[in-house]
Structures are given as structure tokens and as C-alpha cells.
Amino acid sequence: MANLLRTAKSGTDWSQVELHAYNIIVELQDAVTFFGVNPLPQPAVAGELLNNAAADDMVNDANYKLLRYMDLAMDPVPTEESAVDDFAIHLLTLLGYVPRTRMARTRADIPLTIFGQECHAKTDVCIVDSDDILLLVQEDKRHKEPKDPEPQLIAAAIAAFQTNNYRRTRILGQDPIVHKISVTTQLAQSIALGVYPAAPTVVHAHLPAVARPARRLSEGMKPLDNRACILACYEAFKRFIN
């Protein structure tokens, strides 16, 4: 893999080729290993979200809007922008990911240095606190374009790491911080220089264990058992950015 061609390429154009070229490995982990807790915590949401399936069954307006955004995201209009970003922002806000000092942004353009050239990575949704990028969300758009979202998400995470570290070391005079996503200084520097990192970078991923895996994409969070499982994962993940 060290001999693979490395070129300056925007994050939206990353594929599995770039992951191989920079010695990045994605490993799935079960819930206990990934989140480090057992059992998963109960979602900090109103009971009506866990007990009633439809938006019209909600009493609270915010819960109603969440399920309406979910319905729109699950039934995209081919000629319109997807509602996934709207749903993601409302969900993260409702779950407490966006307290007073944080902002949820869409389509943020993040500088990404590759081979000494400045490229860009564009994330669908990100959460920012005092200009530090804490969390990234990448929509799976394979229903309308043949691109794997995982490499794009990793490229955006690397761009966020470079940007956060530049701000800390050059502007604030702080030490770099390595986050859960396992982006290291060595990886960020290797990509900036366009060289093969000697040590592999392992990105840990978790796929929620829903009751009907074969219908995961078609069902999403509509069934109550799926919803409880997925919301519990979001609740457990909060500790990594709080």
C-alpha cells in the first residue's frame, strides 16, 4: 500500500483508495466495546418518543418535529435536497448535543492539507464549540450517487483535526488533543505531506444491533424497537464529546 499513488484530493472525492493509501483501517465493534458501558444508558428523551410511533401521536412540539423530519428524511424527493441534515440537527439538539456554547452547522467547509496543497472537506452537519469541531455527521447518499460516505467522513475528521490543532498550537498555544476517532498527529502530518504512515490508524465504528438488520435502511428509526436502540447509542456517545 505504500506504493499507492497519493494526490491532493478534496474530502468529498475520497474513497476506499485513500484509506488504503494512508494506512487507515475501519473496524466494527460491538456496543460494549465501542461505547465502553454496559448496558447502554436509557435515552434522555420524553416517553412519548419511545412509546408512540407517529408524529401525530406526539404532544410535545419538538418531538412532533423530530418525527416529521424523520419522515421527510426517509422519503426523499428526487429533485430536492435531502432532509437528512435537518433531521440530524433536530435530533442532536433534542438529545442535548448542542448546549448553549455549541452551534450545529450544515455544509461547513473545512481546509484539508494534502501533499502541501490546500484542499477542502465538506461535512453535512457538524457541532462546533468555540471554533473547535467536536462532531461530524455524513449523510449516506448512495441512493442517488455511487459514493461510499465512510471515506468522506474520515477525510472530514482529519480536516477537523488539522484545523483544531492549528488553532490550538498557533493561535491559542495549547497542546493538540487526540479524539475518539483515532486521528493522530502522525496521520494528519502524513496526509499533509502525502506520505504513507508507518503505523496504521484504526477507526472504530459501531452499527446499532437493530432487531431486523436486513431492513435497517428501509425501517430506520420508525419502528419503536429500532428507535430505542438507536437513541440509546446516541445517549452513550455523548460522553465522548462532553
Residue, then its C-alpha position, 0 to 999 in steps of 0.5 A: m500500500a505504500n506504493l499507492l499513488r497519493t494526490a491532493k484530493s478534496g474530502t468529498d472525492w475520497s474513497q476506499v483508495e485513500l484509506h488504503a493509501y494512508n494506512i487507515i483501517v475501519e473496524l466494527q465493534d460491538a456496543v460494549t466495546f465501542f461505547g465502553v458501558n454496559p448496558l447502554p444508558q436509557p435515552a434522555v428523551a420524553g416517553e412519548l418518543l419511545n412509546n408512540a410511533a407517529a408524529d401525530d401521536m406526539v404532544n410535545d412540539a419538538n418531538y412532533k418535529l423530530l418525527r416529521y423530519m424523520d419522515l421527510a428524511m426517509d422519503p426523499v424527493p428526487t429533485e430536492e435536497s435531502a432532509v437528512d441534515d435537518f433531521a440530524i440537527h433536530l435530533l442532536t439538539l433534542l438529545g442535548y448535543v448542542p448546549r448553549t456554547r455549541m452551534a450545529r452547522t450544515r455544509a461547513d467547509i473545512p481546509l484539508t492539507i494534502f501533499g502541501q496543497e490546500c484542499h477542502a472537506k465538506t461535512d453535512v452537519c457538524i457541532v462546533d464549540s468555540d471554533d473547535i469541531l467536536l462532531l461530524v455527521q455524513e449523510d449516506k447518499r448512495h441512493k442517488e450517487p455511487k459514493d461510499p460516505e465512510p471515506q468522506l467522513i474520515a477525510a472530514a475528521i482529519a480536516a477537523f483535526q488539522t484545523n483544531n490543532y492549528r488553532r490550538t498550537r498557533i493561535l491559542g498555544q495549547d497542546p493538540i488533543v487526540h479524539k475518539i476517532s483515532v486521528t493522530t498527529q502522525l496521520a494528519q502530518s502524513i496526509a499533509l505531506g502525502v506520505y504513507p504512515a508507518a503505523p496504521t490508524v484504526v477507526h472504530a465504528h459501531l452499527p446499532a444491533v437493530a432487531r431486523p438488520a436486513r431492513r435497517l435502511s428501509e425501517g430506520m428509526k420508525p419502528l419503536d424497537n429500532r428507535a430505542c436502540i438507536l437513541a440509546c447509542y446516541e445517549a452513550f456517545k455523548r460522553f465522548i464529546n462532553 
